[in-house]
Amino acid sequence: MAGDQLQVLHALDLAKTQWYHFTAIIIAGMGFFTDAYDLFCISLVTKLLGRIYYHVEGHPNPGTLPPQVAAAVNSVAFCGTLTGQLFFGWLGDKMGRKKVYGMTLLIMVICSIASGLSFSNDPKAVMITLCFFRFWLGFGIGGDYPLSATIMSEYANKKTRGAFIAAVFAMQGFGILVGGIFAIIVSSSFKAKYNVPPYVTDEFRSTPHQADYIWRIILMFGAIPAGMTYYWRMKMPETARYTALVAKNAGKAAADMARVMQVDIEAEQKKVEEISEKDSNSFGLFTKQFLRRHGLHLLGTTTTWFLLDIAFYSQNLFQKDVFSAIGWIPPAKTMSAIEEVFRIARAQTIIALCSTVPGYWFTVAFIDRMGRFKIQLMGFTMMTIFMFALAIPYNHWKEHENRIGFVVMYSLTFFFANFGPNATTFIVPAEIFPARLRSTCHGISAASGKLGAIVGAFGFLYLAQDKKKPDVGYSPGIGVKNALIVLGVVNFLGVLFTLLVPEAKGKSLEEMSGENEDDYDAVKPEDVSKVAAT
């Protein structure tokens, strides 16, 4: 393969870990840091929004967002993300990674600031404004998924490529962590300034009008890390693989990478032209050739990401049980509005610190040793085991003396999600498709995941309602126990569809995609069994 490969790409594959690798990780990773902050910070303030805008005078409990409003506020960013993943994934293959990369950040900066603004004090107007800008914020965030993964994969060497892409994705954990820490700082500052009583003592004074600034500050803070990253993104050269294999400009690719790597690289324009003349490798996405060569791969990446996100985002089902079990979040009426924000932020911070962040970095440490396939298979398997272990004896876990065990099982489930398919489903689509379709296919895979997130976060929220006593505003469902059993089945399906995903450990991107090979043929059933054997 090396003999057919362009020198500039061969140099990238064999390069030792250098400063430009870490620079690329930081630049791409800061985007994911911002993505996670913006997507998850809304969960810190939804209770506060209910208290401020949906208070019912004389009611024994603080105001809460109506189910439809809560679903809209929490899900609209996911809808925008799904749309952005498809659009910017496609655009990244048409215009180039670098040009589109700056667009996504600008959208994120503008919409983060605008999310904290509203045109009136009317609850309906505030929610519509918030949802509008959260959709477009999600649209910008969606572009970061395919572009960050593709850029990092095309900059990395083949020996440590998995760890580099995983490190970019792991910045999500720090984004969630910082979101919780910043909310703790803001709420603590307001609590020190305005020492207000709990709701049960004084329903009006428990939510001071200054509390309206808290959610706005938390949402708008997301613009700062995105804005700080913009300059450095614009300074990054276009990836050599896009410039050489898609734009067909070998001279610029060699010059860009020679400057970055500080080595002499020959411009092989003639070889690029020879590669481009191979009609067998110029197929598009909606062709029989793509279906024959990469159809099973795309099916594998889309289904596993979809199934993973159903399970991953369904944590809303029993997160309240976890928090109440440990006593982190007491009944809402015993707290003021500011105290409730502080308690929710503290709980999210502890979960991120103890479970989310470690899982991501275990993947970084082991992915180029164990391989993507083994980690994903292990992750889905352990999630299946823990989900059934939570579901089958669910009544046992509900007893007060057993709830610490429930918390441990909960934490392990999501540890193996992060040290497993939550990371690998992001990595693999950036490695196995041709350069001219890489960003598009990653965007399709990621959008499938976000569709799963919507199903997991909101479909199961309705599905898991008690058969006899559903929450106010919800219809009866199948109950939490049966919902957890369904999630166990979902995770098991993830195990099965992982068999369609090839192993990319130690291989160049061109080896995985079959680019530059005349004899590259269809994905055969025996290839899938070989992957499973690894």
C-alpha positions as CSV (number, residue, x, y, z in Angstrom):
1,M,0.0,0.0,0.0
2,A,2.8,2.4,0.8
3,G,4.1,2.2,-2.7
4,D,0.7,3.4,-4.1
5,Q,0.3,6.0,-1.4
6,L,1.3,9.7,-1.8
7,Q,4.4,10.6,0.0
8,V,2.7,13.3,2.0
9,L,0.1,10.8,3.3
10,H,2.7,8.2,4.0
11,A,4.7,10.8,6.0
12,L,1.6,11.6,8.1
13,D,0.9,7.9,8.7
14,L,4.4,7.3,10.0
15,A,5.0,10.6,11.8
16,K,6.1,10.5,15.4
17,T,3.8,12.2,17.8
18,Q,4.7,15.9,17.5
19,W,3.5,19.3,18.8
20,Y,1.1,19.8,15.8
21,H,-0.8,16.6,16.9
22,F,-1.4,18.1,20.3
23,T,-2.3,21.5,18.8
24,A,-4.9,19.7,16.6
25,I,-6.3,17.9,19.6
26,I,-6.7,21.1,21.6
27,I,-8.3,23.1,18.7
28,A,-10.7,20.3,17.8
29,G,-11.2,19.3,21.4
30,M,-12.2,22.8,22.5
31,G,-15.0,22.6,20.0
32,F,-16.3,19.4,21.6
33,F,-15.8,21.0,25.0
34,T,-18.1,23.8,24.0
35,D,-20.5,21.3,22.3
36,A,-20.9,19.3,25.5
37,Y,-21.2,22.5,27.7
38,D,-23.9,23.9,25.5
39,L,-25.9,20.7,25.1
40,F,-25.9,19.7,28.7
41,C,-26.1,23.0,30.5
42,I,-29.8,23.3,29.8
43,S,-30.5,20.4,32.2
44,L,-29.0,22.6,35.0
45,V,-31.6,25.4,34.5
46,T,-34.8,23.7,33.4
47,K,-36.1,23.5,37.0
48,L,-35.3,27.2,37.5
49,L,-37.2,28.1,34.3
50,G,-40.2,26.3,35.7
51,R,-40.1,28.2,39.0
52,I,-39.7,31.6,37.3
53,Y,-42.2,31.3,34.5
54,Y,-44.7,28.7,35.5
55,H,-45.3,29.5,39.2
56,V,-48.8,28.8,40.4
57,E,-49.7,31.0,43.4
58,G,-50.7,29.0,46.5
59,H,-49.5,25.6,45.0
60,P,-47.8,23.4,47.6
61,N,-44.9,22.8,45.1
62,P,-42.8,25.2,43.0
63,G,-43.7,25.7,39.3
64,T,-42.4,23.3,36.7
65,L,-42.2,23.4,33.0
66,P,-45.3,21.7,31.4
67,P,-44.3,18.3,29.8
68,Q,-44.5,19.6,26.2
69,V,-42.5,22.8,27.0
70,A,-39.9,20.7,28.9
71,A,-39.6,18.3,25.9
72,A,-39.2,21.2,23.5
73,V,-36.6,23.1,25.6
74,N,-34.5,19.9,26.2
75,S,-34.9,18.4,22.7
76,V,-34.8,21.3,20.3
77,A,-30.9,21.5,20.4
78,F,-30.8,17.7,19.5
79,C,-33.0,18.4,16.5
80,G,-30.7,21.2,15.4
81,T,-27.6,19.0,16.0
82,L,-29.1,16.2,13.8
83,T,-29.7,18.7,11.0
84,G,-26.3,20.2,11.4
85,Q,-24.5,16.9,11.3
86,L,-26.1,16.0,7.9
87,F,-25.6,19.5,6.4
88,F,-22.1,20.3,7.5
89,G,-21.0,16.7,7.0
90,W,-21.9,17.0,3.4
91,L,-20.5,20.6,3.1
92,G,-17.2,19.5,4.6
93,D,-16.7,17.1,1.7
94,K,-17.7,19.8,-0.8
95,M,-16.0,22.9,0.4
96,G,-13.2,21.5,2.6
97,R,-12.9,20.9,6.3
98,K,-11.2,24.1,7.2
99,K,-13.7,26.5,5.5
100,V,-16.7,24.9,7.1
101,Y,-15.0,24.5,10.5
102,G,-15.0,28.3,11.1
103,M,-18.7,28.6,10.1
104,T,-19.8,26.1,12.8
105,L,-18.0,28.0,15.6
106,L,-19.4,31.4,14.5
107,I,-22.9,29.9,14.7
108,M,-22.2,28.5,18.2
109,V,-20.9,31.8,19.5
110,I,-23.8,33.9,18.2
111,C,-26.5,31.5,19.3
112,S,-24.9,30.9,22.7
113,I,-25.2,34.6,23.4
114,A,-28.7,34.8,21.9
115,S,-30.0,31.9,24.0
116,G,-29.7,34.0,27.1
117,L,-31.7,36.8,25.6
118,S,-35.5,37.2,25.4
119,F,-37.8,39.9,24.0
120,S,-40.3,40.0,26.9
121,N,-41.2,38.6,30.3
122,D,-44.1,36.5,28.9
123,P,-43.4,32.8,29.5
124,K,-44.5,31.8,26.0
125,A,-42.2,34.4,24.3
126,V,-39.2,33.5,26.5
127,M,-39.6,29.8,25.7
128,I,-40.1,30.4,21.9
129,T,-37.0,32.6,21.8
130,L,-35.0,30.1,23.8
131,C,-36.0,27.2,21.6
132,F,-35.4,29.1,18.4
133,F,-31.8,30.0,19.3
134,R,-31.2,26.6,20.9
135,F,-32.1,24.9,17.6
136,W,-29.6,27.0,15.7
137,L,-27.0,26.5,18.4
138,G,-27.5,22.7,17.9
139,F,-27.2,23.2,14.2
140,G,-23.7,24.7,14.7
141,I,-22.8,22.0,17.2
142,G,-23.9,19.3,14.7
143,G,-21.2,20.5,12.3
144,D,-18.5,19.9,14.8
145,Y,-19.1,16.2,15.0
146,P,-18.1,15.2,11.5
147,L,-15.6,18.0,11.0
148,S,-13.6,17.5,14.2
149,A,-13.5,13.7,13.8
150,T,-12.5,13.9,10.1
151,I,-9.8,16.6,10.7
152,M,-8.2,14.7,13.6
153,S,-8.2,11.4,11.7
154,E,-6.6,13.0,8.7
155,Y,-3.9,14.8,10.7
156,A,-3.0,11.8,12.9
157,N,-0.5,9.0,12.4
158,K,-1.9,5.5,12.0
159,K,-0.2,4.2,15.2
160,T,-2.0,6.5,17.6
161,R,-4.9,7.8,15.5
162,G,-7.5,6.2,17.7
163,A,-6.2,7.8,20.9
164,F,-6.0,11.2,19.2
165,I,-9.6,11.1,17.9
166,A,-10.7,9.7,21.3
167,A,-8.9,12.6,23.1
168,V,-11.0,15.1,21.0
169,F,-14.2,13.3,22.0
170,A,-13.1,13.0,25.6
171,M,-13.2,16.8,25.9
172,Q,-17.0,16.3,26.1
173,G,-16.5,15.0,29.6
174,F,-14.6,18.2,30.6
175,G,-17.3,20.3,29.0
176,I,-20.0,18.6,31.1
177,L,-17.7,18.9,34.2
178,V,-17.0,22.6,33.6
179,G,-20.7,23.2,33.0
180,G,-21.5,21.9,36.5
181,I,-18.6,23.8,38.1
182,F,-19.6,27.1,36.5
183,A,-23.2,26.6,37.5
184,I,-22.0,25.9,41.1
185,I,-20.0,29.2,41.1
186,V,-22.8,31.3,39.7
187,S,-25.5,29.8,42.0
188,S,-23.2,30.1,45.0
189,S,-22.5,33.7,44.2
190,F,-26.2,34.5,44.0
191,K,-26.9,32.5,47.1
192,A,-24.3,34.5,49.1
193,K,-25.7,37.8,47.8
194,Y,-29.5,36.9,48.1
195,N,-30.0,34.6,51.1
196,V,-33.5,33.6,50.3
197,P,-35.8,31.1,52.2
198,P,-37.0,27.7,50.8
199,Y,-40.3,27.5,48.9
200,V,-42.2,25.9,51.8
201,T,-41.4,29.0,54.0
202,D,-42.1,31.7,51.5
203,E,-43.2,30.9,47.9
204,F,-42.5,34.4,46.6
205,R,-39.2,35.2,48.2
206,S,-37.8,31.7,47.4
207,T,-37.5,32.8,43.8
208,P,-36.1,36.3,43.7
209,H,-36.3,38.2,40.4
210,Q,-32.5,38.3,40.3
211,A,-32.6,34.5,39.7
212,D,-33.7,35.2,36.1
213,Y,-30.1,36.2,35.5
214,I,-28.7,32.8,36.6
215,W,-29.9,30.7,33.6
216,R,-29.0,33.5,31.2
217,I,-25.4,33.7,32.4
218,I,-25.0,29.9,32.4
219,L,-26.2,29.6,28.8
220,M,-24.3,32.6,27.5
221,F,-21.0,31.4,29.0
222,G,-20.8,28.8,26.3
223,A,-19.8,31.5,23.8
224,I,-16.5,32.2,25.5
225,P,-14.6,28.9,24.8
226,A,-16.0,28.8,21.2
227,G,-14.9,32.4,20.6
228,M,-11.4,31.7,22.0
229,T,-10.9,28.8,19.6
230,Y,-12.0,30.6,16.4
231,Y,-8.7,32.3,15.6
232,W,-6.7,29.0,15.9
233,R,-9.1,27.1,13.7
234,M,-8.6,29.7,11.0
235,K,-4.9,29.3,11.3
236,M,-5.0,25.5,10.7
237,P,-4.1,24.4,7.2
238,E,-6.6,22.3,5.2
239,T,-5.9,18.6,5.8
240,A,-3.5,17.0,3.3
241,R,-5.9,14.2,2.5
242,Y,-8.7,16.6,1.4
243,T,-6.3,18.8,-0.5
244,A,-4.6,15.9,-2.3
245,L,-7.3,13.3,-2.8
246,V,-10.4,15.5,-3.1
247,A,-9.2,19.0,-4.3
248,K,-6.4,17.2,-6.4
249,N,-3.8,19.8,-5.4
250,A,-0.7,17.7,-4.4
251,G,1.6,20.8,-4.4
252,K,-0.5,22.6,-1.7
253,A,-0.9,19.4,0.3
254,A,2.8,18.8,0.4
255,A,3.6,22.5,1.2
256,D,1.1,22.7,4.0
257,M,2.3,19.5,5.7
258,A,6.0,20.3,5.1
259,R,5.4,23.5,7.1
260,V,3.4,21.8,9.8
261,M,5.8,18.8,10.1
262,Q,8.9,20.7,9.4
263,V,10.2,18.2,6.8
264,D,10.7,18.2,3.1
265,I,7.9,16.5,1.2
266,E,7.7,15.9,-2.6
267,A,4.7,17.2,-4.4
268,E,3.4,14.3,-6.5
269,Q,0.9,15.9,-8.8
270,K,1.2,13.2,-11.5
271,K,0.4,10.5,-9.0
272,V,-2.7,12.5,-7.8
273,E,-3.9,12.7,-11.4
274,E,-3.3,9.0,-11.9
275,I,-5.4,8.3,-8.8
276,S,-8.2,10.6,-9.9
277,E,-8.3,8.7,-13.3
278,K,-9.3,5.5,-11.6
279,D,-13.0,5.5,-12.3
280,S,-13.6,2.5,-10.0
281,N,-12.7,4.8,-7.1
282,S,-14.7,7.9,-8.1
283,F,-18.1,6.6,-7.0
284,G,-20.6,8.8,-5.1
285,L,-22.7,8.1,-2.0
286,F,-25.9,7.0,-3.8
287,T,-24.3,4.4,-6.1
288,K,-24.1,0.7,-6.4
289,Q,-20.3,0.8,-5.9
290,F,-20.7,2.6,-2.6
291,L,-23.4,0.1,-1.5
292,R,-21.2,-2.8,-2.5
293,R,-18.0,-1.5,-0.9
294,H,-19.2,0.4,2.2
295,G,-22.9,-0.4,2.5
296,L,-22.4,-2.8,5.5
297,H,-19.9,-0.4,7.1
298,L,-22.4,2.5,7.0
299,L,-25.2,0.2,8.3
300,G,-22.9,-0.8,11.1
301,T,-21.8,2.8,12.1
302,T,-25.4,4.2,11.9
303,T,-27.2,1.4,13.8
304,T,-24.6,1.1,16.6
305,W,-24.6,4.9,17.2
306,F,-28.4,5.0,17.1
307,L,-28.7,2.1,19.6
308,L,-26.0,3.5,21.8
309,D,-27.6,6.9,22.1
310,I,-31.0,5.4,22.9
311,A,-29.4,3.8,26.0
312,F,-27.0,6.6,26.8
313,Y,-29.6,9.4,26.8
314,S,-32.2,7.3,28.6
315,Q,-30.3,8.0,31.8
316,N,-33.0,10.7,32.5
317,L,-35.3,7.7,33.4
318,F,-33.6,7.0,36.7
319,Q,-31.3,9.9,37.3
320,K,-33.8,11.4,39.8
321,D,-33.8,8.1,41.7
322,V,-30.0,8.1,41.9
323,F,-29.9,11.7,43.1
324,S,-32.6,11.3,45.7
325,A,-31.2,8.0,46.9
326,I,-27.9,9.6,48.0
327,G,-29.7,12.7,49.3
328,W,-28.1,15.0,46.8
329,I,-31.4,16.6,45.7
330,P,-34.1,16.9,48.4
331,P,-37.8,17.7,47.5
332,A,-38.1,20.9,45.5
333,K,-40.3,22.6,48.1
334,T,-37.6,22.4,50.7
335,M,-35.2,24.5,48.7
336,S,-35.1,28.0,47.2
337,A,-34.7,28.4,43.4
338,I,-31.0,29.2,43.7
339,E,-30.4,26.3,46.1
340,E,-32.0,23.9,43.6
341,V,-29.6,25.1,40.8
342,F,-26.7,24.6,43.1
343,R,-27.8,21.0,44.1
344,I,-28.4,19.9,40.5
345,A,-25.1,21.3,39.4
346,R,-23.2,19.6,42.2
347,A,-24.8,16.3,41.4
348,Q,-23.9,16.6,37.7
349,T,-20.4,17.6,38.6
350,I,-19.9,14.5,40.8
351,I,-21.3,12.2,38.2
352,A,-19.1,13.7,35.6
353,L,-16.0,13.5,37.8
354,C,-16.5,9.9,39.0
355,S,-18.0,8.2,36.0
356,T,-18.2,10.2,32.7
357,V,-14.6,11.7,32.5
358,P,-12.8,8.5,33.6
359,G,-14.6,6.4,31.0
360,Y,-13.6,8.7,28.2
361,W,-9.9,8.6,29.2
362,F,-9.9,4.9,29.6
363,T,-10.8,4.8,25.9
364,V,-7.9,7.2,25.1
365,A,-5.5,5.0,27.0
366,F,-6.5,1.6,25.6
367,I,-8.0,2.1,22.1
368,D,-4.8,1.6,20.2
369,R,-3.9,-1.4,22.2
370,M,-7.3,-3.2,22.4
371,G,-8.7,-1.9,19.1
372,R,-12.0,-0.2,18.3
373,F,-13.9,-3.5,17.8
374,K,-13.1,-5.1,21.1
375,I,-13.8,-1.9,23.1
376,Q,-17.1,-1.4,21.4
377,L,-18.1,-5.1,21.8
378,M,-17.0,-5.0,25.5
379,G,-18.9,-1.8,26.2
380,F,-22.2,-2.9,24.7
381,T,-21.9,-6.3,26.4
382,M,-21.3,-4.7,29.9
383,M,-24.1,-2.2,29.3
384,T,-26.4,-5.1,28.5
385,I,-25.4,-7.0,31.6
386,F,-25.8,-4.0,33.9
387,M,-29.1,-2.9,32.4
388,F,-30.7,-6.3,32.9
389,A,-29.2,-6.4,36.4
390,L,-30.9,-3.1,37.1
391,A,-34.2,-4.1,35.4
392,I,-35.0,-7.7,36.5
393,P,-34.7,-7.1,40.3
394,Y,-35.9,-3.5,40.0
395,N,-38.2,-3.7,43.0
396,H,-35.2,-4.9,45.1
397,W,-33.2,-1.8,44.1
398,K,-36.1,0.5,45.0
399,E,-35.8,-0.5,48.7
400,H,-33.9,2.2,50.7
401,E,-31.2,-0.1,52.0
402,N,-30.3,-1.2,48.5
403,R,-30.2,2.1,46.8
404,I,-26.4,2.6,47.1
405,G,-26.0,-0.6,45.1
406,F,-28.4,0.9,42.5
407,V,-26.1,4.0,42.2
408,V,-23.1,1.8,41.7
409,M,-24.8,-0.2,38.9
410,Y,-25.9,3.1,37.4
411,S,-22.4,4.5,37.4
412,L,-20.9,1.3,35.9
413,T,-23.4,1.3,33.1
414,F,-22.3,4.7,31.9
415,F,-18.7,4.1,32.7
416,F,-18.8,1.3,30.1
417,A,-20.8,3.5,27.7
418,N,-17.9,6.0,27.7
419,F,-15.2,3.3,27.8
420,G,-17.0,1.7,25.0
421,P,-19.4,2.6,22.2
422,N,-20.0,6.2,23.1
423,A,-16.4,6.9,22.1
424,T,-15.9,4.2,19.4
425,T,-19.0,5.1,17.4
426,F,-17.5,8.6,17.0
427,I,-14.1,7.3,16.0
428,V,-14.8,4.6,13.5
429,P,-16.8,6.5,10.9
430,A,-13.8,8.9,10.6
431,E,-11.5,6.1,9.6
432,I,-13.3,3.7,7.2
433,F,-14.8,5.8,4.4
434,P,-13.1,7.4,1.4
435,A,-11.7,11.0,1.9
436,R,-14.3,12.5,-0.5
437,L,-17.2,10.9,1.5
438,R,-15.6,10.7,4.9
439,S,-17.3,13.8,6.5
440,T,-20.6,13.0,4.9
441,C,-20.7,9.4,6.2
442,H,-19.6,10.6,9.6
443,G,-22.4,13.1,9.6
444,I,-24.9,10.5,8.6
445,S,-23.7,8.2,11.4
446,A,-23.8,11.0,13.9
447,A,-27.3,12.1,12.9
448,S,-28.5,8.5,13.4
449,G,-27.0,8.8,16.9
450,K,-28.9,12.0,17.6
451,L,-32.1,10.4,16.4
452,G,-31.4,7.7,19.0
453,A,-30.8,10.4,21.6
454,I,-34.2,11.9,21.0
455,V,-35.8,8.5,21.2
456,G,-33.9,7.7,24.4
457,A,-34.3,11.0,26.2
458,F,-38.0,11.6,25.3
459,G,-39.6,8.6,23.8
460,F,-38.6,6.5,26.8
461,L,-39.5,9.2,29.2
462,Y,-43.1,8.8,28.1
463,L,-42.8,5.0,27.7
464,A,-41.4,4.6,31.3
465,Q,-44.4,6.3,32.9
466,D,-46.2,4.2,35.6
467,K,-49.2,2.2,34.3
468,K,-51.4,3.4,37.1
469,K,-49.9,6.7,38.4
470,P,-48.1,8.6,35.6
471,D,-46.5,11.9,36.2
472,V,-48.7,15.0,35.8
473,G,-49.2,15.7,32.1
474,Y,-48.1,12.2,30.9
475,S,-50.0,9.2,29.7
476,P,-49.6,5.8,31.3
477,G,-46.7,3.8,30.0
478,I,-45.1,0.4,30.6
479,G,-43.2,1.4,33.8
480,V,-39.5,1.9,34.5
481,K,-38.8,-1.8,35.0
482,N,-40.1,-2.8,31.6
483,A,-38.4,0.2,30.0
484,L,-35.1,-0.9,31.5
485,I,-35.7,-4.4,30.0
486,V,-36.3,-2.8,26.6
487,L,-33.0,-0.9,27.0
488,G,-31.2,-4.1,27.8
489,V,-32.5,-5.5,24.5
490,V,-31.3,-2.3,22.7
491,N,-27.8,-2.8,24.1
492,F,-27.8,-6.4,23.0
493,L,-28.7,-5.4,19.5
494,G,-25.7,-3.0,19.7
495,V,-23.5,-6.1,20.3
496,L,-24.9,-7.8,17.2
497,F,-24.5,-4.8,14.9
498,T,-21.0,-4.2,16.1
499,L,-20.1,-7.3,14.1
500,L,-20.5,-5.1,10.9
501,V,-17.9,-2.6,12.0
502,P,-14.3,-3.3,10.8
503,E,-11.2,-2.9,12.9
504,A,-9.0,0.1,11.9
505,K,-6.2,-0.3,14.5
506,G,-2.8,0.2,13.0
507,K,-4.0,0.7,9.4
508,S,-3.9,3.8,7.2
509,L,-7.1,5.6,6.2
510,E,-6.4,4.6,2.6
511,E,-6.1,0.9,3.6
512,M,-9.4,1.1,5.4
513,S,-11.3,3.0,2.7
514,G,-9.7,1.0,-0.2
515,E,-8.6,4.2,-2.0
516,N,-5.8,3.8,-4.5
517,E,-6.5,0.1,-4.9
518,D,-7.5,-1.3,-8.2
519,D,-8.6,-4.7,-6.8
520,Y,-10.7,-3.4,-4.0
521,D,-13.9,-5.4,-4.0
522,A,-17.1,-5.7,-2.2
523,V,-17.4,-6.3,1.5
524,K,-17.9,-10.0,1.7
525,P,-19.7,-11.9,4.5
526,E,-16.5,-13.7,5.4
527,D,-14.8,-10.3,6.0
528,V,-17.4,-9.7,8.7
529,S,-16.7,-13.0,10.4
530,K,-12.9,-12.2,10.3
531,V,-13.6,-9.0,12.1
532,A,-15.6,-10.8,14.7
533,A,-12.8,-13.3,15.2
534,T,-10.4,-10.4,16.1
